[in-house]
Amino acid sequence: MRLPPHLAVRDGRLLIGSHDCVALAERFGTPLYVTDGDRILHNYERYANALKAHYPKVRVLYAAKANSNLSILRMLAIAGAGADVFSSGEIELALKAGMKPQDLLFNGSSKSRRDLALAVERGVRISVDSLDELTQLEEMAASANRMVKIAFRVNPALEVPTHPKIATGLRTSKFGIPHEEVVSAYREAMRCPHLEPAGMHCHIGSQILEMAPFAEAARVMLRLAGELKDIGIHLEFIDLGGGLGIPYRREQDPEVGPEDYASAVMPHFLKGIRELGIEPELWVEPGRFIVADSTLLLTRVNSVKHAHANFANVDAGFNLLVRPVMYDAYHEVIAAGKADQPATQVWTIAGPICESGDILARDRRMPELIAGDLLAILDAGAYGFVMSSQYNARPRCAEVLLRGDEARLVRRAETMEDIISTMVV
Ligand SMILES: Cc1ncc(COP(=O)(O)O)c(C=O)c1O
């Protein structure tokens, strides 16, 4: 299997950075999320540099929803990233990690008054998703006597080649203002004395490996920027969202990167702004590309069963990684202590949850497995831990962050006391 450069096999053991996965599992227990922080910084710099090679005024707002561990947010804050935040909780995490309010964009199609109040109070820019939200926000900004900078989220009505549950810019999607109504939404915003329409935002979906939809989204946004200029809107930023995918199927997915993204998008962006004579900042919101491949989920085989399939029953299930059951997502799996042994058998990797859908991987050629073996689920860093649950009263597992030769616990495993502590009998 083609491994990314931060993973390697030595003496039959899977290494992440300089760390032996078997040793990490023994030291910290399983299940365990292990993240290579150096890989995250590499991915972040690569993304920012690919765009800055075309245009200097670029800001990368890491999509905190992909992985909001405070230590990861902190590393990215120090590297200069802002954040796309989707709840008041994510606002608080990003600020706690050291990001500045002006480095955040608060997105979401269903923001509560409490969410909006926090953003107004902290001075966070808001991507407004409906005219109702606009009215509520104006009232709040007026009563707080604040000026609030806003964007509108545009629904560009684009088909994108990805799983339907993560296509977010379809005409039928719940997100954004239909593109043909965007100009009148800005006119409405211009009538709000406490709101300043400073930007425009879109995000067309996630895990996209073809560049044409990104280019089309940029074209739509620049056309709209022209219409907004005509009505007197001065855009400080145009935010094209995130969405760049990674090659989860390492043998067959195309390996596209931010350089391909930039080559597809930047000609439309640059042509558009030159024609309009404007120089807005370009904001982007990558999540998955920054963190997905940085992380392994280590899980131990509890038992094996040879029935209609060979089942390896492991200690992590969709309580810890919901992507396979939710999006039919594919993750590569490696027997971390037997990585050089011949793949002689076909295995189904089944979690411990009481649902027949709790299968992490199907029909994988792997070495013979026995109870106690350690498996590594690859590319688990995006939409992994953040989507975990306590289903079946299973405490969430720990997270470890690697920097160089150091391995640190950045989230302890939950205990039964944690599960019980919020309940009242
Ligand atoms: C508004 C917004 N921006 C950015 C992202 C990040 O997308 P990705 O992780 O695919 O880069 C998302 C993900 O759903 C999103 O909803």
The ligand as a MOL file (V3000), in Angstrom:
LIG
                    3D

  0  0  0     0  0            999 V3000
M  V30 BEGIN CTAB
M  V30 COUNTS 16 16 0 0 0
M  V30 BEGIN ATOM
M  V30 1 C -18.8100 25.9300 6.0520 0
M  V30 2 C -17.7670 24.8770 5.9800 0
M  V30 3 N -16.5190 25.2410 5.7180 0
M  V30 4 C -15.5120 24.3340 5.6510 0
M  V30 5 C -15.7500 22.9930 5.8450 0
M  V30 6 C -14.6060 22.0380 5.7810 0
M  V30 7 O -14.7220 21.1460 4.7580 0
M  V30 8 P -13.5400 20.0990 4.4830 0
M  V30 9 O -13.2530 19.4190 5.7760 0
M  V30 10 O -14.0740 19.1990 3.4620 0
M  V30 11 O -12.3690 20.8810 3.9990 0
M  V30 12 C -17.0540 22.5660 6.0960 0
M  V30 13 C -17.3340 21.1410 6.2680 0
M  V30 14 O -18.3980 20.6530 6.2500 0
M  V30 15 C -18.0860 23.5300 6.1760 0
M  V30 16 O -19.3370 23.1770 6.4340 0
M  V30 END ATOM
M  V30 BEGIN BOND
M  V30 1 1 1 2
M  V30 2 1 2 3
M  V30 3 2 2 15
M  V30 4 2 3 4
M  V30 5 1 4 5
M  V30 6 1 5 6
M  V30 7 2 5 12
M  V30 8 1 6 7
M  V30 9 1 7 8
M  V30 10 2 8 9
M  V30 11 1 8 10
M  V30 12 1 8 11
M  V30 13 1 12 13
M  V30 14 1 12 15
M  V30 15 2 13 14
M  V30 16 1 15 16
M  V30 END BOND
M  V30 END CTAB
M  END
